Amino acid sequence: MARIAIIGGGSMGEAILAGLLRAGRQVKDLVVSERMPERARYLGETYSVRMATVAEAVETAAFVIVAVKPADVESVVSEIADAAAQAESDTVEQVFVTVVAGVTIGFYEARLPAGSPVVRVMPNAPALVGAGVSALAAGRFATPEQLAGVAAVFKCVGDVLTVPESQLDAVTAVSGSGPAYFFLFVEAVVDAAVANGLSRAVATDLAVQTMAGSAAMLLERLDSQRAAGEDSGLDTSAARLRAMVTSPGGTTAAGLRELERGGVRAAVAAAVDAAKTRSEQLGITAE
Ligand SMILES: NC(=O)c1ccc[n+]([C@@H]2O[C@H](COP(=O)([O-])OP(=O)(O)OC[C@H]3O[C@@H](n4cnc5c(N)ncnc54)[C@H](OP(=O)(O)O)[C@@H]3O)[C@@H](O)[C@H]2O)c1
């Protein structure tokens, strides 16, 4: 089985490591490089995984996953490039995978050995509990088989889909920042519930379980539509379910009218626009 190197053992690196092990990948096929000694010790002890320098980790890896903060990418990629150049004689072609927000495929292609396959991934925080969604964008030298290999890795921490790289800022604004939008909504529901006499504990249980249950209903609908081959109109699922739970003249209709009056749709649209613009501003390109 292909050896996978994870460079950067922070929260996302650990999530990927834990997901791969959960999915049955063998510890002998994984190697992690983490520069913070305490963190490296924790990962080594918790997962019984081999910890190594960047150069050692890259040496025998078929997939090199970069999971450091954007500020560390420049130096890490130059270390990886040196190690990859030395490993070039190997028969295994190395695929370079990045989860680093905002750093373009071109940035890696310009620094890695010529023709290196690069796949850029935008995962999100729920990957930490195995329930993420990761958008993959393939560089020009990545083959469909290599992209499928990367998809299999990220399947271990949630759902996976593929988009052109040009859409990753929008993806960041939706699924990357999205968990915070939903957390804010739950927070607001809890506060409103408390204002209406429920204890904070009861309010939190009700709000969280309602969000999880609503997501489960949506997922079931998406799954059955996909199974039936109805890929078009998937985005109408939420509207249909909302209509289904809104009886004429009832409590839900009264509540929804207030949300609309409060401009919830316009606020969400503005939030996604602003997050996308911010993602574009923070981007690090090839130069
Ligand atoms: N967490 C998320 O939900 C999420 C979602 C989407 C994308 N991402 C992306 O994933 C990347 C990692 O995020 P994170 O939350 O896991 O960050 P993090 O917790 O800061 O993890 C990065 C880790 O990499 C280590 N590191 C830095 N340079 C290194 C080197 N040369 N060799 C070995 N290890 C090195 C860092 O050590 P030090 O502490 O010493 O710096 C740190 O422990 C980021 O670029 C982020 O944009 C994260």
PDBQT file of the ligand as one rigid body, heavy atoms in Angstrom, charges set to zero:
ROOT
HETATM    1  N1  LIG A 301      -8.025  23.086  11.040  1.00  0.00    +0.000 N 
HETATM    2  C1  LIG A 301      -8.931  23.218  10.087  1.00  0.00    +0.000 C 
HETATM    3  O1  LIG A 301     -10.139  23.107  10.318  1.00  0.00    +0.000 OA
HETATM    4  C2  LIG A 301      -8.510  23.488   8.669  1.00  0.00    +0.000 A 
HETATM    5  C3  LIG A 301      -9.484  23.531   7.649  1.00  0.00    +0.000 A 
HETATM    6  C4  LIG A 301      -9.074  23.750   6.332  1.00  0.00    +0.000 A 
HETATM    7  C5  LIG A 301      -7.716  23.922   6.045  1.00  0.00    +0.000 A 
HETATM    8  N2  LIG A 301      -6.815  23.880   7.059  1.00  0.00    +0.000 N 
HETATM    9  C6  LIG A 301      -5.408  24.104   6.730  1.00  0.00    +0.000 C 
HETATM   10  O2  LIG A 301      -4.620  23.092   7.296  1.00  0.00    +0.000 OA
HETATM   11  C7  LIG A 301      -3.351  23.636   7.622  1.00  0.00    +0.000 C 
HETATM   12  C8  LIG A 301      -3.008  23.168   9.015  1.00  0.00    +0.000 C 
HETATM   13  O3  LIG A 301      -3.989  23.670   9.911  1.00  0.00    +0.000 OA
HETATM   14  P1  LIG A 301      -4.000  23.280  11.432  1.00  0.00    +0.000 P 
HETATM   15  O4  LIG A 301      -5.222  23.817  12.017  1.00  0.00    +0.000 OA
HETATM   16  O5  LIG A 301      -3.694  21.820  11.557  1.00  0.00    +0.000 OA
HETATM   17  O6  LIG A 301      -2.716  24.151  11.915  1.00  0.00    +0.000 OA
HETATM   18  P2  LIG A 301      -1.749  23.920  13.125  1.00  0.00    +0.000 P 
HETATM   19  O7  LIG A 301      -2.524  23.296  14.237  1.00  0.00    +0.000 OA
HETATM   20  O8  LIG A 301      -0.958  25.157  13.349  1.00  0.00    +0.000 OA
HETATM   21  O9  LIG A 301      -0.777  22.779  12.576  1.00  0.00    +0.000 OA
HETATM   22  C9  LIG A 301       0.362  22.968  11.805  1.00  0.00    +0.000 C 
HETATM   23  C10 LIG A 301       1.474  22.161  12.445  1.00  0.00    +0.000 C 
HETATM   24  O10 LIG A 301       2.568  22.017  11.531  1.00  0.00    +0.000 OA
HETATM   25  C11 LIG A 301       3.780  22.220  12.254  1.00  0.00    +0.000 C 
HETATM   26  N3  LIG A 301       4.883  22.626  11.364  1.00  0.00    +0.000 N 
HETATM   27  C12 LIG A 301       5.142  23.848  10.851  1.00  0.00    +0.000 A 
HETATM   28  N4  LIG A 301       6.254  23.820  10.097  1.00  0.00    +0.000 NA
HETATM   29  C13 LIG A 301       6.723  22.549  10.122  1.00  0.00    +0.000 A 
HETATM   30  C14 LIG A 301       7.833  21.885   9.543  1.00  0.00    +0.000 A 
HETATM   31  N5  LIG A 301       8.738  22.550   8.822  1.00  0.00    +0.000 N 
HETATM   32  N6  LIG A 301       7.993  20.570   9.744  1.00  0.00    +0.000 NA
HETATM   33  C15 LIG A 301       7.128  19.872  10.499  1.00  0.00    +0.000 A 
HETATM   34  N7  LIG A 301       6.047  20.458  11.099  1.00  0.00    +0.000 NA
HETATM   35  C16 LIG A 301       5.839  21.767  10.910  1.00  0.00    +0.000 A 
HETATM   36  C17 LIG A 301       3.409  23.306  13.234  1.00  0.00    +0.000 C 
HETATM   37  O11 LIG A 301       4.356  23.409  14.277  1.00  0.00    +0.000 OA
HETATM   38  P3  LIG A 301       4.472  24.809  15.122  1.00  0.00    +0.000 P 
HETATM   39  O12 LIG A 301       3.354  24.808  16.088  1.00  0.00    +0.000 OA
HETATM   40  O13 LIG A 301       5.828  24.737  15.747  1.00  0.00    +0.000 OA
HETATM   41  O14 LIG A 301       4.349  25.962  14.154  1.00  0.00    +0.000 OA
HETATM   42  C18 LIG A 301       2.030  22.855  13.708  1.00  0.00    +0.000 C 
HETATM   43  O15 LIG A 301       2.112  21.920  14.766  1.00  0.00    +0.000 OA
HETATM   44  C19 LIG A 301      -3.446  25.159   7.530  1.00  0.00    +0.000 C 
HETATM   45  O16 LIG A 301      -2.693  25.622   6.423  1.00  0.00    +0.000 OA
HETATM   46  C20 LIG A 301      -4.902  25.420   7.305  1.00  0.00    +0.000 C 
HETATM   47  O17 LIG A 301      -5.097  26.457   6.369  1.00  0.00    +0.000 OA
HETATM   48  C21 LIG A 301      -7.165  23.660   8.359  1.00  0.00    +0.000 A 
ENDROOT
TORSDOF 0
